[in-house]
Amino acid sequence: MPDPRPSSEKSSGAQRLQEQLRAVRGRTSSPLHAMKVRLGALLRPLTNNAFMRRVRALGRRLAAAGTASYPPDVRRRLKILNVMCYLIAATTLLYAIQQATTDFTTYASMIYLNMAIVATVLLVPFAHRLNEIAGGLLLVAVEFVALLGFASFFSREGGGHLQYLIAAAAAFVIFGLQRLWLVAGVILLALGLHLYVWYTFPVVGPVTPEQQAVIDSLYTQGAITTFALIAASVYYAFSLAEQAKAETDAVLRNVLPDPIVERLKANPGGLIADSIDDASIMFADISGFVALARRLGADATVDMLSRIVSEFDKLAVHHGVEKIKTIGDAYMVVAGLPEPVPDHTARLARMGFSMLDTVARIRSDSGLNINLRIGMASGPVMAGVIGTRKFSYDVWGDAVNLASRLEGQSSPGRILICPGCRAKLGDDFRYEARGPIEIKGIGAQETWFLLGERTSPADAPEAPVTPSDLPRTRTAS
């Protein structure tokens, strides 16, 4: 059966996971990210207008030039290289203009050299089409040769050789950690050229005040450029580390409860194992799922399940309960762990009714005949992190087995509970006697269907239900 929702409402499970990760990153952002957010909020009135939006769009296109065919990590590095080249071209053009307006005849050779640098670095985005290091090699070659030319003209006092120091940080940004031998070679070459300039191009003869002013200006500009690019390279490295840390944290918090993540971070590799004296467990399962999935096919089935589970995940956050896992079309959720709460059974009961309401709404919207069976139990359980690869936080114990058996004996659209849940919920909810059920491995259990939460004292029961009032029926295996 086709999905009647418009395409704008459809999203894949991967898209939903990305949305969840963004939400978790928002809750676990680093100080660096928080500073960027605050700065962005302050500048938003100046930058959020039509002109600035067009400028940003143009900047994104220029930064992405020549990078479309590469994977995301390489593309990010090449975009940064492109931006570096545009900045180098802009500052070099300013040098050429400054020299041309000061004394064109004297500085003609340097003006032409600067213009050659501008033209060459603007070719770097086109070099990306050859391979991912061609643009970086072109930039390194033109800069290293040009700095020798500046040193030979202005002497070492001009400060051009300072920019060789940039290679110590920028080489990692340009070529990445995967090519350490290339990075090391570039750094050693830069060090050798820096020392060569220092010993080969001292000041010769007297320097006039006008010449000294030009040399001082060049040295200042070279120092500023060197410090700025080194700082930018270090910032880039730290921002990548912060981003990787945030993404790892987001993934962990997407599969483990927040308190467990904090314990793992505090004691990496340590054993996470807890005994909980009292908790509540709920299993929910779509009745008739196999036949429905066979009729819908893979795409529609996954889309339907992803939609339902995503809604359930939001409900879990709203009700303050903890999703444990999904197994096919079954959804397991607990309350009272890993952090104990006094009203864990009531939380889970409200969660169950919200899940039934959600499935009813999806059934109405989609026209699919989907119903949910729910079983709920409470009691002592154990919990912990299991495994080292694709690990999970799991819960086990008699209460877990009982909740699973009750789900199997429940009816579509109803919640079946055990005596422990009945006692904890008390008179705050309404019940319908289901009768005793023989549970494999546990024995006979009185059971009730949960009908809803009482909204006023007038809903109080007239008399308590006793075991003698209950019919004696069926056995579950």
C-alpha positions in Angstrom: 0.0 0.0 0.0 1.5 3.4 -0.9 2.3 5.8 1.8 -0.3 8.6 1.6 1.9 11.2 3.3 3.3 13.9 1.0 6.9 13.7 0.1 7.7 16.7 2.3 6.7 14.7 5.3 8.8 11.7 4.5 12.4 11.3 5.7 14.7 8.3 5.9 15.9 6.8 9.1 19.4 8.1 8.4 18.0 11.7 8.1 16.2 11.2 11.4 19.4 9.9 13.0 21.3 13.0 11.8 18.6 15.2 13.3 18.9 13.3 16.6 22.7 13.7 16.6 22.4 17.4 15.9 20.0 17.7 18.9 22.4 15.8 21.1 25.3 17.9 20.0 23.3 20.9 21.0 23.0 19.5 24.5 26.7 18.6 24.7 28.4 21.5 22.9 32.0 22.5 23.8 33.0 26.0 25.1 34.4 26.7 21.6 31.1 25.9 20.0 29.2 27.9 22.6 31.4 30.9 21.9 30.8 30.6 18.2 27.0 30.4 18.9 27.1 33.6 21.0 29.2 35.5 18.5 26.8 34.4 15.7 23.9 35.7 17.7 25.6 39.1 18.3 26.4 39.5 14.6 23.1 38.1 13.2 21.5 41.6 12.8 24.4 42.7 10.6 24.8 39.5 8.6 21.2 38.3 8.2 20.1 40.4 5.2 19.7 39.8 1.5 23.0 41.3 0.5 25.1 39.3 3.1 23.2 36.1 2.2 24.2 36.6 -1.5 27.8 37.3 -0.3 27.8 34.1 1.8 26.4 32.1 -1.1 29.2 33.4 -3.4 31.8 32.6 -0.7 30.5 29.1 -0.4 30.7 28.5 -4.2 34.2 29.9 -4.3 35.4 27.8 -1.4 33.9 24.7 -2.9 35.5 25.2 -6.3 37.1 22.0 -7.7 36.1 19.9 -4.6 32.8 18.3 -5.7 34.3 14.9 -6.7 36.0 14.3 -3.3 34.7 12.6 -0.1 33.5 14.9 2.7 36.8 14.9 4.7 38.9 15.7 1.7 36.4 18.2 0.5 36.6 20.1 3.8 40.4 20.2 3.7 40.4 21.5 0.0 37.8 24.1 0.9 40.1 25.5 3.6 43.0 25.4 1.1 40.9 27.4 -1.4 40.1 30.0 1.2 43.8 30.3 2.1 44.6 30.9 -1.5 42.0 33.6 -1.9 43.4 35.3 1.2 46.9 35.0 -0.1 45.8 36.4 -3.5 44.1 39.4 -1.8 47.0 40.3 0.5 49.6 39.8 -2.2 47.5 42.1 -4.5 47.6 44.7 -1.7 51.4 44.4 -1.5 51.6 45.0 -5.3 49.4 48.1 -5.1 51.4 49.4 -2.2 54.7 49.0 -4.0 53.3 50.4 -7.2 52.1 53.6 -5.5 55.3 54.0 -3.6 57.8 53.7 -6.4 56.9 51.7 -9.5 60.3 51.9 -11.1 62.2 50.7 -8.1 59.8 47.9 -7.2 58.8 46.9 -10.7 60.3 43.4 -10.4 58.5 42.8 -7.1 55.2 44.1 -8.4 55.4 41.6 -11.3 56.4 38.8 -8.9 53.4 39.7 -6.7 51.0 39.6 -9.7 52.4 36.3 -10.8 51.7 34.9 -7.3 48.2 36.2 -7.4 47.6 34.5 -10.8 49.2 31.2 -9.7 47.4 30.8 -6.4 44.0 31.5 -8.1 44.8 28.4 -10.2 44.9 26.1 -7.1 41.1 25.3 -7.2 41.5 24.2 -10.8 44.5 22.0 -9.8 42.1 20.0 -7.5 40.7 18.4 -10.7 44.1 16.6 -11.1 44.2 15.0 -7.7 43.7 16.1 -4.1 47.4 17.2 -3.5 48.0 19.0 -6.8 46.7 22.3 -5.5 48.6 22.1 -2.3 51.9 21.3 -4.1 51.3 24.2 -6.5 50.7 26.6 -3.6 53.8 25.4 -1.7 56.0 25.7 -4.8 54.9 29.2 -5.8 55.2 30.5 -2.2 58.6 29.0 -1.5 60.1 30.4 -4.7 58.5 33.8 -4.3 59.8 34.2 -0.8 63.3 33.6 -2.1 62.7 36.4 -4.7 61.5 38.8 -2.0 64.5 38.0 0.2 66.9 38.6 -2.6 65.4 42.0 -3.3 64.5 43.3 0.3 67.1 41.3 2.2 66.3 39.2 5.2 65.2 42.4 7.0 62.1 42.5 4.9 60.7 39.6 6.9 59.6 37.5 4.0 61.4 34.5 5.4 59.2 34.5 8.4 56.4 33.1 6.3 58.4 29.9 5.9 57.4 29.3 9.5 53.8 29.0 8.4 54.6 25.6 6.8 55.2 24.1 10.3 51.4 24.3 10.9 49.8 24.8 7.5 51.3 21.7 5.9 49.1 19.5 8.1 46.0 21.5 7.0 47.0 21.4 3.3 48.0 17.7 3.0 46.3 16.0 5.9 47.6 13.5 8.5 47.5 10.7 5.9 50.7 12.0 4.2 53.1 12.6 7.1 56.1 12.0 4.9 55.0 14.7 2.5 54.2 17.0 5.4 57.6 16.3 7.0 59.3 17.0 3.7 57.6 20.3 3.2 58.4 21.4 6.8 62.1 20.5 6.5 62.3 22.3 3.2 60.7 25.4 4.7 63.2 25.2 7.6 66.1 24.9 5.2 64.9 27.8 3.1 64.3 30.0 6.1 67.9 29.4 7.3 69.3 29.9 3.8 67.6 33.3 3.5 68.9 34.3 6.9 72.5 33.5 6.0 72.5 34.5 2.3 70.6 37.8 2.1 71.8 40.2 4.8 71.5 43.9 4.4 74.2 45.2 2.1 75.3 48.8 2.3 73.5 51.8 3.9 69.8 52.0 4.0 68.0 55.3 3.4 65.1 56.3 5.6 62.7 55.7 2.8 64.0 52.2 2.2 64.0 51.5 5.9 60.3 52.5 6.1 59.4 50.1 3.3 61.5 47.3 5.0 59.8 47.9 8.3 56.4 47.9 6.7 57.1 44.6 4.9 58.5 43.0 8.0 55.3 44.0 10.0 53.1 42.7 7.3 55.1 39.4 7.1 54.9 39.0 10.9 51.2 39.6 10.9 50.6 37.2 8.1 52.7 34.5 9.7 51.0 34.8 13.1 47.6 34.9 11.6 48.0 31.8 9.4 49.7 29.8 12.2 46.8 30.8 14.5 44.3 29.9 11.9 45.9 26.5 11.3 46.0 25.7 15.0 42.4 26.9 15.4 41.4 24.5 12.5 43.2 21.6 14.2 41.5 22.3 17.6 38.1 22.8 15.9 38.4 19.4 14.2 39.3 17.8 17.5 36.3 19.5 19.2 34.1 18.4 16.4 35.3 14.8 16.5 34.8 14.8 20.3 31.3 16.2 20.0 30.3 13.7 17.3 31.7 10.8 19.4 29.8 12.1 22.4 26.6 12.5 20.4 26.8 9.0 19.0 27.4 7.6 22.6 24.4 9.6 23.9 22.3 8.3 21.1 22.9 4.7 22.1 23.5 4.9 25.8 21.8 6.8 28.7 23.4 10.0 29.6 24.5 8.9 33.1 26.2 5.8 31.6 28.0 7.9 29.1 29.4 10.1 31.9 30.6 6.9 33.7 32.3 5.6 30.6 34.0 8.9 30.0 35.2 9.0 33.7 36.4 5.4 33.6 37.1 4.3 30.0 37.1 0.5 29.7 35.6 0.1 33.1 32.8 -2.4 33.9 29.3 -0.9 33.9 27.1 -3.2 35.8 24.2 -2.2 38.2 21.6 -4.0 40.3 18.4 -2.1 40.6 16.1 -3.0 43.4 12.9 -1.7 41.7 12.3 -0.6 38.1 9.6 -1.0 35.5 9.9 -2.5 32.0 7.7 -2.3 29.0 7.6 -4.2 25.7 5.5 -3.0 22.8 5.0 -5.0 19.6 3.1 -4.3 16.4 0.5 -7.1 16.0 0.4 -8.8 12.6 3.7 -7.2 11.6 5.0 -10.0 9.5 2.0 -10.1 7.2 2.0 -6.3 7.0 5.7 -6.1 6.1 5.3 -8.8 3.4 2.5 -6.7 1.8 4.3 -3.3 2.1 7.8 -4.3 0.9 11.1 -3.2 2.3 11.0 0.6 1.7 7.5 1.2 3.0 8.1 -1.1 6.0 11.4 0.6 7.1 9.8 4.0 6.6 6.8 3.1 8.7 8.9 1.6 11.5 11.3 4.5 11.5 8.4 6.9 11.7 6.8 5.0 14.6 10.1 4.5 16.5 11.1 8.1 16.1 7.7 9.2 17.6 8.3 6.7 20.5 11.8 8.1 21.1 10.3 11.6 21.5 7.7 10.2 23.9 10.5 8.6 25.9 12.2 11.9 26.4 8.9 13.6 27.2 7.9 11.1 29.9 11.4 10.8 31.4 11.9 7.1 30.6 14.8 5.3 28.9 14.6 3.5 25.6 16.7 0.3 25.7 16.4 -1.1 22.1 14.3 -2.1 19.3 14.2 -5.7 18.1 12.4 -5.8 14.7 9.0 -4.3 15.4 9.4 -4.7 19.2 10.2 -1.6 21.3 11.7 -2.0 24.8 11.6 0.9 27.3 12.3 1.1 31.0 11.8 3.5 33.9 13.7 3.8 37.2 17.1 3.2 35.7 19.9 4.0 35.3 18.8 6.8 37.7 16.1 5.7 40.2 12.8 7.6 40.3 9.9 7.0 42.7 7.2 7.1 40.1 8.8 4.9 37.5 5.7 2.7 37.0 3.4 5.7 36.5 5.8 7.2 34.0 5.9 4.0 32.0 2.1 3.7 32.1 1.7 7.2 30.7 4.3 6.4 28.1 2.3 3.3 27.1 -0.9 5.3 26.6 1.0 7.9 24.6 2.4 5.1 22.4 -1.1 3.8 21.7 -2.3 7.3 20.8 0.6 7.7 18.5 -0.1 4.4 16.7 -3.8 5.3 16.4 -2.9 8.6 14.8 -0.4 7.0 12.4 -3.0 4.4 11.5 -5.6 7.1 10.7 -3.1 9.1 8.7 -1.7 6.2 6.7 -4.6 3.9 6.4 -2.4 1.0 7.5 -4.0 -1.5 9.8 -1.4 -1.3 12.6 -2.1 -2.0 16.3 0.2 -2.2 19.3 0.3 -4.8 22.0 2.0 -3.7 25.3 3.2 -5.7 28.3 4.5 -4.1 31.4 6.1 -5.5 34.6 8.1 -4.2 37.5 10.6 -5.6 40.0 14.4 -5.9 40.6 16.6 -6.0 37.5 20.2 -5.9 36.5 21.7 -3.6 33.8 25.0 -2.9 32.2 27.0 -2.2 29.1 27.5 -5.4 27.1 30.3 -5.9 24.5 33.1 -3.8 23.1 32.1 -3.4 19.5 28.5 -2.3 18.7 28.0 -2.4 22.4 24.7 -1.7 24.1 23.1 -0.9 27.5 20.9 -3.8 28.3 18.6 -4.9 31.1 17.8 -8.4 32.3 15.9 -10.2 35.1 12.6 -11.8 35.9 10.7 -8.5 35.4 12.1 -8.3 31.9 11.0 -11.8 31.0 7.6 -11.2 32.6 7.1 -7.9 30.6 8.0 -9.8 27.4 5.5 -12.6 28.2 2.8 -10.1 29.1 3.3 -8.3 25.8 2.7 -11.7 24.0 -0.5 -12.2 25.9 -1.8 -8.7 25.6 -4.5 -7.7 23.1 -4.1 -5.1 20.2 -4.5 -1.6 21.5 -4.1 -2.6 25.2 -1.6 -2.7 28.0 -1.3 -5.8 30.2 0.3 -5.4 33.6 1.5 -7.6 36.4 0.6 -7.5 40.1 3.7 -5.5 40.9 2.6 -2.7 38.6 -1.0 -2.9 39.9 0.2 -2.4 43.4 2.5 0.5 42.5 -0.1 2.3 40.4 -2.7 2.0 43.1 -5.9 4.0 42.7 -4.4 6.5 40.3 -5.3 4.4 37.3 -8.3 2.3 36.1 -8.1 -1.5 35.5 -9.9 -4.4 33.9 -9.2 -7.9 35.3 -7.6 -10.1 32.7 -7.2 -13.1 35.0 -4.3 -15.4 35.9 -1.8 -16.5 33.3 0.7 -19.3 33.7 4.0 -17.7 32.7 6.8 -20.0 31.6 9.7 -19.9 34.1 7.8 -17.6 36.5 4.5 -19.4 37.4 0.9 -18.2 37.7 0.4 -14.4 37.6 -2.7 -12.3 38.1 -2.9 -9.8 35.3 -4.9 -6.7 34.5 -5.5 -4.5 31.5 -4.6 -0.9 32.2 -7.5 1.3 31.1 -6.3 4.8 31.8 -5.4 7.3 34.4 -8.0 8.6 36.8 -8.8 12.3 36.3 -10.9 13.0 39.4 -11.8 11.4 42.8 -15.2 10.4 41.4 -13.3 7.8 39.3 -12.2 5.9 42.5 -13.1 2.2 42.5 -16.2 1.1 44.4 -14.5 -2.0 45.8 -11.1 -3.6 45.4 -10.6 -6.5 43.0 -9.7 -9.8 44.7 -8.3 -12.9 43.1 -11.5 -14.8 43.8 -13.3 -12.5 41.5 -11.0 -13.3 38.6 -11.7 -16.0 36.0 -9.1 -18.9 35.8 -8.0 -19.1 32.2 -5.3 -20.0 29.7 -1.6 -20.8 29.9 1.2 -18.9 28.1 4.4 -20.5 27.1 
